[in-house]
Amino acid sequence: MNEKNIVIIGGGQASSQVATSLRQKNCKGDITIVSSEAYLPYQRPPLSKKYLSGELESERLYLKPEKFYQDQNIKLMLNSYVEEIDRKNSKLIFSKLEDGEGTIDYDKLVIATGTSPRLIPLNNPNLKGVHYLRSIDDVEGIKKSLINAKNMVIIGGGYIGLEVAAVAKKLGLNVTVIEMASRILERVTSPVISSFYHSYHELQGVNILTSTSVDGINGKEKVSSVETSIGSIDADIVVVGIGVLPCQELAEKSGVQTNNGIVVNEFCVSSDKNILSAGDCTLHPSPFYKKDIRLESVHNAIEQGKTVASSIMGEFISYNQIPWFWSDQYDLKFQIAGLNSGYDEYIIRGKPEDSSFSVFYFKDGLMISSDCINSAPEHMMSRRFIFNKTEIDLEKLQDKNISMKEVI
Ligand SMILES: Cc1cc2nc3c(=O)[nH]c(=O)nc-3n(C[C@H](O)[C@H](O)[C@H](O)COP(=O)(O)OP(=O)(O)OC[C@H]3O[C@@H](n4cnc5c(N)ncnc54)[C@H](O)[C@@H]3O)c2cc1C
């Protein structure tokens, strides 16, 4: 390995993994993590779960303690925003820098810039009480607005919106979720699961409005209501969760290929051989699904982080993973494996009314994806079945009395 100077842009899961894996692989080069945030690299999933509800301390969000980076000789440049990549001179140009340096050089650059929330157009962008949820700072803002709040409106019935709904309900707020599509979680799951979550939230007292669009957010200095296609809804706090966009501007501006993400090959190398990329911001080939995909999940960020480290060390190992994800709402642990798009058949195992069941999706007779609620063994086995293209006995699979090991 002749790369002496490795710079990683990003303060999240992927960046931390690249640095950790490089040192595990005995990389002797300089490693620098540059993050626009003020915090040590941290995990985001608890932000809409236990950190929002106050059950988790901020220190528990950090992926590694500060001492780890010191011991591993990994330089952290926090509060530093990369504005531009000068590829000709292998330099990064900053618009914000904590320690006052102007530019830094790299031999290998890793872009792990993640995603940023899709914004909702507002007449008054400074309206207090309107929030997005991507960072620790966002949660701190939400927590302030929650003081004395009674009515929360959540725009978007995706995972983040529904997790926030579950926490807010526990905190005693009146909660309304507004979803433009005809069902919640439409983009990510099947009607069976959407309908289960819809009923479960309603049972907890959350008001869910589907096929409803937002026409505006009212208020002078502070939000007072949300204007929708079916009327106005009182709100003293609004959380917007309408999806995210890949942070690809740095790559785009410097001429690195992008297309709904930074385009990388199976080794996580971009169109510039000295620039690699990992995590939410990449569009990568999936050998299993035989198409290019962009994922927003911890698993993908970690595994691509490892792939990037291998590639930098000259051990080219193709990235070939079955995606998986989880979501926690109330007492429901939802685990998703694979991608279900294009399924032609599904099997339900267990009963939704027991709040413990799984839906397995098949295409041309092979399992391509699973949604498991409070059913961890089913989730774990289905990941193996999907990856190995195992032939399954569908009748046995439907029968919860037959163990998952015996359904093949
Ligand atoms: C509220 C929430 C809940 C989630 N829940 C789950 C879950 O339950 N399960 C799951 O699998 N996934 C979940 N996710 C998704 C998961 O957190 C992401 O997939 C993961 O964080 C991606 O990691 P990443 O390193 O690619 O990007 P990120 O974690 O987004 O990190 C990107 C970093 O790059 C920095 N950056 C961007 N541009 C620049 C620049 N120009 N200069 C310097 N720094 C820059 C950003 O500030 C940020 O620190 C959740 C995400 C959120 C927001």
The ligand as an SDF file (V2000), in Angstrom:
LIG
                    3D

 53 58  0  0  0  0  0  0  0  0999 V2000
  -33.5110    9.5510   12.5530 C   0  0  0  0  0  0  0  0  0  0  0  0
  -32.8990    8.4050   11.8170 C   0  0  0  0  0  0  0  0  0  0  0  0
  -33.2340    7.1020   12.1650 C   0  0  0  0  0  0  0  0  0  0  0  0
  -32.6700    6.0300   11.4910 C   0  0  0  0  0  0  0  0  0  0  0  0
  -33.0090    4.7630   11.8550 N   0  0  0  0  0  0  0  0  0  0  0  0
  -32.4210    3.7070   11.2540 C   0  0  0  0  0  0  0  0  0  0  0  0
  -32.6910    2.3810   11.6670 C   0  0  0  0  0  0  0  0  0  0  0  0
  -33.4990    2.1440   12.5730 O   0  0  0  0  0  0  0  0  0  0  0  0
  -32.0430    1.3610   11.0510 N   0  0  0  0  0  0  0  0  0  0  0  0
  -31.1330    1.5750   10.0390 C   0  0  0  0  0  0  0  0  0  0  0  0
  -30.5530    0.6210    9.5000 O   0  0  0  0  0  0  0  0  0  0  0  0
  -30.8750    2.8370    9.6180 N   0  0  0  0  0  0  0  0  0  0  0  0
  -31.4860    3.8980   10.1990 C   0  0  0  0  0  0  0  0  0  0  0  0
  -31.2070    5.1740    9.7790 N   0  0  0  0  0  0  0  0  0  0  0  0
  -30.3180    5.3580    8.6390 C   0  0  0  0  0  0  0  0  0  0  0  0
  -28.8620    5.3120    9.0680 C   0  0  0  0  0  0  0  0  0  0  0  0
  -28.6540    6.1180   10.1790 O   0  0  0  0  0  0  0  0  0  0  0  0
  -28.0080    5.7530    7.8920 C   0  0  0  0  0  0  0  0  0  0  0  0
  -28.1820    4.8060    6.8680 O   0  0  0  0  0  0  0  0  0  0  0  0
  -26.5410    5.8730    8.2690 C   0  0  0  0  0  0  0  0  0  0  0  0
  -26.3720    6.8670    9.2350 O   0  0  0  0  0  0  0  0  0  0  0  0
  -25.7220    6.2010    7.0460 C   0  0  0  0  0  0  0  0  0  0  0  0
  -24.4170    6.4620    7.4300 O   0  0  0  0  0  0  0  0  0  0  0  0
  -23.4690    7.3580    6.5330 P   0  0  0  0  0  0  0  0  0  0  0  0
  -22.1490    7.3400    7.2210 O   0  0  0  0  0  0  0  0  0  0  0  0
  -23.5790    6.9510    5.1290 O   0  0  0  0  0  0  0  0  0  0  0  0
  -24.0830    8.8310    6.5780 O   0  0  0  0  0  0  0  0  0  0  0  0
  -24.3840    9.7930    7.7890 P   0  0  0  0  0  0  0  0  0  0  0  0
  -24.5450    9.0560    9.0560 O   0  0  0  0  0  0  0  0  0  0  0  0
  -25.5060   10.6560    7.3380 O   0  0  0  0  0  0  0  0  0  0  0  0
  -23.0830   10.7040    7.8910 O   0  0  0  0  0  0  0  0  0  0  0  0
  -22.7490   11.6630    6.9110 C   0  0  0  0  0  0  0  0  0  0  0  0
  -21.8340   12.6890    7.5380 C   0  0  0  0  0  0  0  0  0  0  0  0
  -21.2080   13.4880    6.5340 O   0  0  0  0  0  0  0  0  0  0  0  0
  -21.1360   14.8250    6.9750 C   0  0  0  0  0  0  0  0  0  0  0  0
  -20.9700   15.6980    5.8080 N   0  0  0  0  0  0  0  0  0  0  0  0
  -21.8130   15.8110    4.7410 C   0  0  0  0  0  0  0  0  0  0  0  0
  -21.3120   16.7020    3.8440 N   0  0  0  0  0  0  0  0  0  0  0  0
  -20.1360   17.1520    4.3570 C   0  0  0  0  0  0  0  0  0  0  0  0
  -19.1450   18.0870    3.8930 C   0  0  0  0  0  0  0  0  0  0  0  0
  -19.2610   18.6880    2.7130 N   0  0  0  0  0  0  0  0  0  0  0  0
  -18.0640   18.3310    4.6850 N   0  0  0  0  0  0  0  0  0  0  0  0
  -17.9150   17.6900    5.8780 C   0  0  0  0  0  0  0  0  0  0  0  0
  -18.8170   16.7910    6.3440 N   0  0  0  0  0  0  0  0  0  0  0  0
  -19.9050   16.5280    5.5990 C   0  0  0  0  0  0  0  0  0  0  0  0
  -22.4790   14.9850    7.6950 C   0  0  0  0  0  0  0  0  0  0  0  0
  -22.5000   16.0820    8.5460 O   0  0  0  0  0  0  0  0  0  0  0  0
  -22.5400   13.6610    8.4580 C   0  0  0  0  0  0  0  0  0  0  0  0
  -21.8120   13.7630    9.6490 O   0  0  0  0  0  0  0  0  0  0  0  0
  -31.7540    6.2690   10.4360 C   0  0  0  0  0  0  0  0  0  0  0  0
  -31.4210    7.5850   10.0800 C   0  0  0  0  0  0  0  0  0  0  0  0
  -31.9810    8.6370   10.7650 C   0  0  0  0  0  0  0  0  0  0  0  0
  -31.6210   10.0440   10.3870 C   0  0  0  0  0  0  0  0  0  0  0  0
  1  2  1  0
  2  3  1  0
  2 52  2  0
  3  4  2  0
  4  5  1  0
  4 50  1  0
  5  6  2  0
  6  7  1  0
  6 13  1  0
  7  8  2  0
  7  9  1  0
  9 10  1  0
 10 11  2  0
 10 12  1  0
 12 13  2  0
 13 14  1  0
 14 15  1  0
 14 50  1  0
 15 16  1  0
 16 17  1  0
 16 18  1  0
 18 19  1  0
 18 20  1  0
 20 21  1  0
 20 22  1  0
 22 23  1  0
 23 24  1  0
 24 25  2  0
 24 26  1  0
 24 27  1  0
 27 28  1  0
 28 29  2  0
 28 30  1  0
 28 31  1  0
 31 32  1  0
 32 33  1  0
 33 34  1  0
 33 48  1  0
 34 35  1  0
 35 36  1  0
 35 46  1  0
 36 37  1  0
 36 45  1  0
 37 38  2  0
 38 39  1  0
 39 40  1  0
 39 45  2  0
 40 41  1  0
 40 42  2  0
 42 43  1  0
 43 44  2  0
 44 45  1  0
 46 47  1  0
 46 48  1  0
 48 49  1  0
 50 51  2  0
 51 52  1  0
 52 53  1  0
M  END
$$$$
